[in-house]
Amino acid sequence: MDFRTKHFFESVYLGVHTVFIRDKRGCDLKEIEGSVIGYPKFFTLNNDGQNDTWKVLGVTNEFYSNAVMHIFDRFGKIIMKIDSSLDNWNGMYNGELLQANDYCFSSELIDTQGVVSVKNDYFSLIRR
């Protein structure tokens, strides 16, 4: 195992990670799991098995007791509500495929300690 003295990490993949912490004397090794949260900047809906749905990544039930995402069109209309960290969006609204466009989302994550994190951003639905 390769240890470092910096207390931050760069270019970490989204999802759940295990971090091992050791004091400077090389004693007392601790293991901590953490979640790195993110989302795709786009999805394509072309059924090629890559980027075919959209969801917030790195959200698991072991770290978040509640996760709710709202997706909005460019006029602010809610077009999808995702109540689970396991669900994703397939680009449909009322049974019809939506057009290629930019969409906004708001995610509200409540961790197991009751701390609320809110993230608002946008992504693109691309048709190719």
C-alpha positions in Angstrom: 0.0 0.0 0.0 1.3 3.5 -0.9 0.7 6.1 1.8 0.9 9.9 1.4 1.2 12.8 3.7 -1.4 15.0 2.0 -4.9 14.9 3.4 -6.7 15.4 0.0 -7.1 13.4 -3.2 -7.4 14.6 -6.8 -8.9 12.9 -9.8 -10.9 10.3 -7.8 -13.5 8.2 -9.6 -17.1 8.6 -8.5 -18.5 6.0 -6.2 -17.6 4.4 -2.8 -14.0 4.2 -1.8 -12.0 2.8 1.1 -9.3 5.0 2.6 -6.6 3.6 4.9 -5.2 6.1 7.4 -1.9 5.5 9.3 -0.2 7.8 11.8 3.3 9.1 10.9 5.0 6.5 13.0 3.5 3.7 11.0 1.2 2.6 13.8 -2.6 2.5 14.3 -4.0 1.8 10.8 -7.7 2.8 10.4 -10.0 2.0 7.5 -12.7 4.5 6.5 -15.3 4.3 3.6 -16.4 7.4 1.9 -18.5 8.4 -1.1 -17.5 10.6 -4.0 -20.6 12.1 -5.6 -21.0 13.4 -9.1 -23.1 13.1 -12.2 -22.7 12.7 -15.9 -22.6 16.0 -17.9 -24.6 14.3 -20.7 -26.4 11.1 -21.7 -27.1 9.9 -25.2 -30.2 7.6 -25.4 -28.8 5.7 -28.4 -29.0 2.2 -26.8 -25.3 1.5 -27.2 -25.0 0.5 -23.6 -23.0 3.6 -22.6 -24.5 6.8 -21.2 -28.1 5.6 -22.0 -29.6 6.8 -18.7 -28.8 9.7 -16.3 -28.4 9.5 -12.5 -26.4 11.0 -9.7 -23.4 8.7 -9.1 -21.8 7.7 -5.8 -25.0 7.9 -3.8 -25.6 4.7 -1.8 -28.0 3.8 1.0 -25.1 3.1 3.3 -24.1 6.8 3.3 -27.4 8.6 2.6 -30.7 7.8 4.3 -32.6 9.8 1.7 -31.8 11.0 -1.8 -34.2 13.0 -3.9 -33.4 14.4 -7.4 -35.6 16.7 -9.4 -35.0 17.2 -13.1 -36.3 20.4 -14.8 -36.7 21.5 -18.4 -35.2 24.8 -19.4 -38.4 26.6 -18.4 -38.2 25.3 -14.8 -41.0 22.7 -15.2 -40.3 19.5 -13.1 -40.2 16.6 -15.6 -38.9 13.9 -13.3 -38.5 13.1 -9.6 -36.1 10.4 -8.6 -36.7 9.2 -5.0 -34.0 6.6 -4.7 -30.3 6.5 -5.2 -30.8 3.3 -7.3 -33.1 4.9 -9.9 -32.1 6.6 -13.1 -33.8 8.7 -15.8 -34.3 7.4 -19.3 -35.2 10.7 -21.0 -39.0 10.1 -21.0 -41.7 12.4 -19.9 -45.3 11.2 -19.8 -44.4 8.2 -21.9 -42.7 10.3 -24.7 -39.0 10.8 -25.4 -37.9 14.3 -24.7 -35.9 16.3 -27.3 -32.2 16.8 -27.1 -31.6 19.8 -24.9 -30.0 21.0 -21.6 -31.8 20.0 -18.4 -31.3 21.2 -14.9 -31.4 19.2 -11.7 -31.5 19.6 -8.0 -30.4 16.9 -5.7 -31.1 16.8 -2.0 -29.0 14.2 -0.1 -29.5 13.5 3.6 -26.7 11.5 5.1 -27.1 9.0 7.9 -26.2 11.7 10.4 -29.0 13.9 9.2 -26.8 16.4 7.4 -28.5 17.8 4.2 -26.5 18.5 1.0 -28.1 20.3 -1.9 -26.6 20.4 -5.4 -28.0 22.2 -8.4 -26.5 21.9 -11.9 -27.3 21.0 -15.5 -26.6 18.2 -18.0 -27.3 17.6 -21.7 -29.5 15.0 -23.3 -27.9 14.2 -26.7 -29.4 12.3 -29.6 -26.9 10.7 -32.0 
